[in-house]
Amino acid sequence: MKRIAVTGGTGFIGAALIDQLLCEGFEVRALARDARKLKRAGDIAVIEGDLENVAALDALAKGADALLHLAGETHARTEQDYARINVAGAERAAAAAAKAGARFVHTSSLSARQPGASPYAQSKFESEKAVAKASGGNFLALRLPAIYGPGDLVTLPYFKLLKSGFNFEPATATPAKATILFVEDAAGALIAAASAGATGAVYEVEDDAPEGRYWSDIGETLSEIYGNTVTAFRIPKPAVALLHEGVRAAESIFGKTPSIRQGQVNELFHPDWVARENLFGRATGWRPKTPLREGFAKTVRWYQEQGLL
């Protein structure tokens, strides 16, 4: 397998994926509305277009051994936008891959395990069903957990909070736990899925902690990197919900893209985001390579180099 097509290459995970594909000697072709937003545009073939452009998707998939689909919307303005981009867009990409005879690897989310949590989670759950049908069965869907690493600005506020000596924890009835994966390991899982013997399945992608990590564990690991002492504080769900709705309302008034998605508070306060059902590594032999402390150290160093931390 040498020729890989990619959607979502301008995103956080997509950029890391393209870097890794090139390092491993793959020929890469990427779909992009604006080629200038692709960090490695000069090293890959670029197809201009989006998920609503069937001709562009066909050109992207033609001759490829696999199409790795990362494009999607995490903070859409409406539920209809989630359906249009995350569901219908994935369906068209899967159909293009099937037409070209390429393996389709769909990037889903662990949140799809709880589709009622938010419109985003629902769209990811629906996208898995759409992809299974459109691909003719020649697909794998990977439910990625929380992803962090160099290039990610979403988790930057958390890193800043820990540096200031505080650690936020959701006040759940039982302490919340999660799987948290370094971005290069997420990219490696997607590449492994392109040639995996398994097909026609949805897998959860694990990290190096089978039982997951508590928020306190995650905070303590990061505080070790900083060399400081952290005080944890537990915030009740109503307080976070009030803050989220206030931010969303303000952004809506000023016409800004939402920084907090509808229902995100439900995701935050779900007590168990640990990958444990139908694990990708167990099925394929793939394993994450980056322990949490090492991944955090690399991420902190990148933030510092960019003057962000």
C-alpha positions as CSV (number, residue, x, y, z in Angstrom):
1,M,0.0,0.0,0.0
2,K,1.6,3.2,-1.2
3,R,-1.1,5.7,-2.2
4,I,-3.2,7.4,0.5
5,A,-5.9,10.0,0.1
6,V,-6.8,12.3,3.0
7,T,-9.6,14.6,3.9
8,G,-9.3,17.0,6.8
9,G,-5.6,17.5,6.2
10,T,-5.7,21.1,7.4
11,G,-6.8,20.1,10.9
12,F,-4.9,19.3,14.0
13,I,-4.9,15.5,13.6
14,G,-4.9,15.7,9.8
15,A,-1.6,17.7,9.7
16,A,0.1,15.2,12.0
17,L,-1.2,12.4,9.8
18,I,0.2,13.8,6.6
19,D,3.6,14.4,8.3
20,Q,3.6,10.8,9.4
21,L,2.5,9.4,6.0
22,L,5.3,11.3,4.3
23,C,7.9,10.1,6.8
24,E,6.8,6.5,6.1
25,G,7.2,7.0,2.4
26,F,3.5,7.1,1.3
27,E,2.3,9.1,-1.7
28,V,-0.3,11.5,-0.3
29,R,-3.2,13.2,-2.0
30,A,-5.3,15.6,0.1
31,L,-8.6,17.4,-0.4
32,A,-8.7,21.1,0.6
33,R,-10.8,24.1,-0.1
34,D,-7.6,26.2,0.2
35,A,-4.3,24.5,-0.6
36,R,-2.5,27.3,1.3
37,K,-3.8,25.9,4.6
38,L,-2.1,22.6,4.1
39,K,1.3,22.7,5.9
40,R,2.9,20.2,3.5
41,A,1.1,21.4,0.3
42,G,4.4,21.4,-1.6
43,D,5.1,17.7,-0.8
44,I,1.7,16.2,-1.7
45,A,-0.9,16.3,-4.5
46,V,-3.8,18.6,-3.7
47,I,-7.4,18.3,-4.9
48,E,-9.3,21.5,-4.5
49,G,-12.8,21.0,-3.2
50,D,-14.9,20.0,-0.2
51,L,-17.2,17.2,1.0
52,E,-20.1,18.5,-1.1
53,N,-18.1,18.3,-4.3
54,V,-18.6,14.7,-5.7
55,A,-16.3,15.3,-8.6
56,A,-13.5,16.4,-6.3
57,L,-14.0,13.4,-4.0
58,D,-13.9,11.0,-7.0
59,A,-10.6,12.6,-8.1
60,L,-9.3,12.3,-4.6
61,A,-10.1,8.6,-4.3
62,K,-9.1,7.6,-7.9
63,G,-6.0,5.4,-7.8
64,A,-5.7,5.5,-4.0
65,D,-5.2,2.3,-1.9
66,A,-7.0,3.9,1.0
67,L,-9.0,7.1,1.8
68,L,-8.5,8.3,5.3
69,H,-11.5,10.6,6.2
70,L,-10.8,13.2,8.9
71,A,-12.8,16.1,7.7
72,G,-15.7,17.1,9.8
73,E,-17.3,19.7,12.0
74,T,-16.8,19.7,15.8
75,H,-18.4,23.1,16.6
76,A,-21.2,23.6,14.1
77,R,-23.8,26.4,14.5
78,T,-26.8,24.1,14.0
79,E,-27.8,20.4,14.1
80,Q,-28.4,20.6,10.4
81,D,-24.8,21.6,9.8
82,Y,-23.6,18.5,11.8
83,A,-25.8,16.3,9.6
84,R,-24.7,18.0,6.4
85,I,-21.0,17.8,7.1
86,N,-20.4,14.9,9.5
87,V,-23.0,12.5,8.1
88,A,-23.7,13.4,4.5
89,G,-20.1,14.5,3.9
90,A,-18.7,11.2,5.2
91,E,-21.3,9.2,3.2
92,R,-20.1,10.9,-0.1
93,A,-16.5,10.3,0.8
94,A,-17.1,6.7,1.5
95,A,-19.0,6.3,-1.8
96,A,-16.1,7.8,-3.7
97,A,-13.7,5.4,-2.0
98,A,-16.0,2.5,-2.9
99,K,-16.2,3.6,-6.5
100,A,-12.4,3.7,-6.7
101,G,-11.9,0.4,-4.9
102,A,-10.1,2.0,-2.0
103,R,-10.3,1.1,1.7
104,F,-12.2,3.7,3.6
105,V,-11.0,4.7,7.1
106,H,-13.5,6.9,8.9
107,T,-12.5,9.1,11.9
108,S,-15.3,8.9,14.4
109,S,-15.4,9.9,18.0
110,L,-15.7,8.0,21.3
111,S,-18.6,10.3,21.9
112,A,-20.6,8.2,19.4
113,R,-20.9,5.7,22.2
114,Q,-23.4,8.1,23.8
115,P,-25.2,9.7,20.9
116,G,-27.8,11.4,23.1
117,A,-25.1,13.5,24.8
118,S,-24.9,16.1,22.1
119,P,-25.8,16.9,18.4
120,Y,-22.1,16.3,17.7
121,A,-22.1,12.9,19.3
122,Q,-25.3,12.0,17.4
123,S,-23.8,13.1,14.1
124,K,-20.8,10.9,14.7
125,F,-23.0,7.9,15.5
126,E,-25.1,8.5,12.4
127,S,-21.9,8.9,10.3
128,E,-20.8,5.4,11.2
129,K,-24.0,3.9,9.9
130,A,-23.9,6.1,6.7
131,V,-20.3,5.0,6.0
132,A,-21.0,1.3,6.5
133,K,-23.7,1.5,3.9
134,A,-21.9,3.7,1.3
135,S,-18.6,1.9,1.5
136,G,-20.0,-1.5,0.7
137,G,-18.4,-2.9,3.8
138,N,-14.8,-2.0,2.9
139,F,-14.2,0.3,5.8
140,L,-13.1,0.7,9.3
141,A,-14.4,3.4,11.7
142,L,-12.1,4.5,14.5
143,R,-13.7,6.1,17.6
144,L,-10.9,8.3,18.7
145,P,-10.8,9.5,22.4
146,A,-9.6,12.9,23.5
147,I,-6.5,13.8,21.5
148,Y,-3.7,16.2,22.5
149,G,-0.3,17.2,21.3
150,P,1.7,19.8,19.4
151,G,-0.5,21.9,17.2
152,D,-3.6,21.6,19.3
153,L,-5.1,24.9,20.6
154,V,-8.3,23.3,22.1
155,T,-6.4,21.9,25.1
156,L,-4.2,25.0,25.5
157,P,-6.5,26.6,28.2
158,Y,-6.2,23.4,30.3
159,F,-2.4,23.5,30.1
160,K,-2.5,27.1,31.1
161,L,-4.8,26.4,34.0
162,L,-2.5,23.7,35.3
163,K,0.5,26.0,35.0
164,S,-1.3,28.5,37.2
165,G,-1.6,25.8,39.9
166,F,-5.2,24.7,39.5
167,N,-6.9,21.6,38.1
168,F,-10.5,21.6,37.1
169,E,-12.5,18.4,37.7
170,P,-16.2,17.8,36.8
171,A,-18.2,17.1,40.0
172,T,-19.7,13.8,38.9
173,A,-21.3,11.2,41.2
174,T,-18.4,8.9,40.6
175,P,-15.0,10.3,39.6
176,A,-14.8,10.8,35.8
177,K,-12.3,8.8,33.8
178,A,-11.1,9.1,30.2
179,T,-8.8,7.8,27.6
180,I,-6.4,10.4,26.3
181,L,-4.2,9.8,23.2
182,F,-1.2,11.6,21.8
183,V,-1.8,13.0,18.3
184,E,1.0,11.0,16.7
185,D,-0.5,7.8,18.1
186,A,-3.9,8.8,16.7
187,A,-2.2,9.3,13.3
188,G,-0.5,5.9,13.6
189,A,-3.8,4.2,14.3
190,L,-5.4,5.6,11.2
191,I,-2.5,4.5,9.1
192,A,-2.6,1.0,10.6
193,A,-6.4,0.9,9.9
194,A,-5.7,1.5,6.2
195,S,-4.0,-1.9,5.8
196,A,-5.6,-3.8,8.7
197,G,-6.9,-7.3,7.9
198,A,-10.2,-6.5,9.7
199,T,-12.9,-4.7,7.8
200,G,-16.5,-3.6,8.2
201,A,-16.2,-2.7,11.9
202,V,-16.2,0.2,14.4
203,Y,-13.4,0.2,16.9
204,E,-12.6,2.3,20.0
205,V,-9.0,3.5,20.1
206,E,-7.2,3.0,23.4
207,D,-4.2,4.6,25.1
208,D,-1.6,3.0,27.3
209,A,-3.9,3.0,30.4
210,P,-6.5,0.2,29.9
211,E,-8.6,1.3,32.9
212,G,-8.5,5.0,31.8
213,R,-7.3,7.9,33.8
214,Y,-9.0,10.1,36.4
215,W,-8.9,13.9,35.9
216,S,-6.7,14.0,39.0
217,D,-4.2,11.6,37.4
218,I,-4.0,13.7,34.3
219,G,-3.5,16.9,36.2
220,E,-0.8,15.3,38.4
221,T,1.1,14.1,35.4
222,L,1.1,17.6,33.8
223,S,2.1,19.2,37.1
224,E,5.1,16.9,37.2
225,I,6.2,18.5,33.8
226,Y,5.8,22.0,35.3
227,G,7.3,21.1,38.6
228,N,4.6,22.8,40.5
229,T,1.9,21.9,43.1
230,V,-1.7,21.8,41.8
231,T,-4.9,22.3,43.7
232,A,-7.9,20.5,42.3
233,F,-11.4,22.0,42.4
234,R,-14.6,20.3,41.4
235,I,-17.2,22.3,39.5
236,P,-20.9,21.3,39.5
237,K,-22.6,20.8,36.2
238,P,-25.1,23.7,36.6
239,A,-22.3,26.2,37.0
240,V,-20.5,24.9,33.9
241,A,-23.8,24.8,31.9
242,L,-24.5,28.4,32.8
243,L,-21.1,29.5,31.7
244,H,-21.3,27.5,28.4
245,E,-24.7,28.9,27.5
246,G,-23.5,32.5,28.3
247,V,-20.4,32.0,26.0
248,R,-22.6,30.5,23.2
249,A,-25.1,33.3,23.4
250,A,-22.4,36.0,23.2
251,E,-20.7,34.3,20.3
252,S,-24.1,34.0,18.5
253,I,-24.8,37.7,19.0
254,F,-21.5,38.7,17.5
255,G,-21.7,36.2,14.7
256,K,-18.6,34.2,15.8
257,T,-18.0,30.5,15.2
258,P,-19.0,28.6,18.4
259,S,-16.1,27.8,20.6
260,I,-18.3,25.6,22.8
261,R,-20.6,23.2,21.1
262,Q,-24.2,22.5,22.0
263,G,-24.4,19.7,24.5
264,Q,-20.7,19.8,25.3
265,V,-21.4,20.1,29.0
266,N,-23.1,16.7,28.8
267,E,-20.0,15.3,27.2
268,L,-17.8,16.9,29.9
269,F,-19.8,15.4,32.8
270,H,-20.2,11.9,31.3
271,P,-18.3,9.8,33.9
272,D,-16.8,7.2,31.6
273,W,-15.0,8.1,28.3
274,V,-12.6,5.1,28.6
275,A,-12.0,3.2,25.4
276,R,-12.9,-0.4,26.3
277,E,-15.4,-1.8,23.8
278,N,-14.2,-3.5,20.6
279,L,-10.7,-2.2,21.0
280,F,-8.7,-1.4,17.9
281,G,-5.4,-2.6,19.3
282,R,-6.8,-5.9,20.5
283,A,-8.2,-6.6,17.0
284,T,-5.2,-5.5,15.0
285,G,-2.0,-5.5,17.1
286,W,-1.6,-1.7,16.9
287,R,-0.3,-0.1,20.1
288,P,0.2,3.5,21.2
289,K,3.9,4.5,21.5
290,T,3.8,7.6,23.6
291,P,3.2,7.5,27.4
292,L,1.2,10.4,28.8
293,R,4.2,12.1,30.6
294,E,6.3,12.0,27.4
295,G,3.4,13.3,25.3
296,F,2.7,16.1,27.8
297,A,6.4,17.1,27.8
298,K,6.4,17.3,24.0
299,T,3.2,19.4,24.0
300,V,4.4,21.8,26.6
301,R,7.6,22.3,24.7
302,W,5.7,23.1,21.5
303,Y,3.5,25.6,23.3
304,Q,6.5,27.3,24.7
305,E,8.3,27.4,21.4
306,Q,5.2,29.1,19.9
307,G,5.1,31.6,22.7
308,L,1.7,30.3,23.9
309,L,2.6,29.1,27.3
